[in-house]
Each structure stands twice: as C-alpha cells, then as structure tokens.
Amino acid sequence: MTRVIKLSAANEEFTRRINELTNDMITLCEQCGICSTSCPVAEEMDIPPSEIMRLVQLGDEYVLETKAIWVCASCYTCTVRCPRGVDLSKVTEALRQIKLRTNMNYLDIDHIDPEELRNLPAIALVSAMRKYTG
C-alpha cells in the first residue's frame, strides 16, 4: 500500500522530538538497509527497521501504529552495524515512549480553581501530576 505523506510543521515537529529524545541525528540514515538485514527479529515486524527510520525522517506518525516498534528487541545489532552510527534501538524506544504517553494528560492544572490549588498539599499535587499526566 502506498502512503502519501504531506510534509508540514507537524511532521518536522515529530522528527525533531525523536531527535531530541534519542540525542541522535535521524537525518544521518541513508537507507542502506543494513539494519533490516541485520535484525534478528525483522521477520516478525510488519515493516522493516529501515522503513521505521524513513517514516521518522519524514515525520510520519503512522510509525507509532506499527507492530515493529514493539517487536524490536533492543539488541543493538542495527546500531553496531550502521555505517552512519545511527542508534535505531534508541529510535524505537523513543517511539514507544511517545506512543505510551499519547493522550495521557488526564489532569490539567490550569482547570483547577486557584483557591483550591492554594489549599492542596504540594506533595499530593506533585504525585497527581506525575500519575495523571504524560
């Protein structure tokens, strides 16, 4: 199936966020495919590791819906063999983090009455924010 991706500021933001989480330059990937041929679990993935990288480079959030990011064993074989030094294991971990934190902000501090906010114990507020926000 061919997917049409329209590049936008949202696409750039997604790629920037992955770069930030991995502390790596995703744009260094030249799509040589060594990661895909090296991956011991590639047969179980719905898209190959090189396609994960390409979708991230394009800022296509479809990659968050793939099975591949959960199948990655984080064995670092792809990272060791990458001629450009891109750490695909970090990329899949960043994608997992983003997916797990999607729509998890159940508490918005701006919607709490200011008077009530002053009376809440600080430790309870901190605990609630950690538990109910992504």
Secondary structure, 3 states (H helix, E strand, C coil): CCCCCCCCHHHHHHHHHHHHHHCCCHHHCCCCCHHHHHCCCHHHCCCCHHHHHHHHHHCCHHHHHCCHHHHCCCCCHHHHHCCCCCCHHHHHHHHHHHHHHCCCCCCCHHHCCHHHHHHCCHHHHHHHHHHHCC
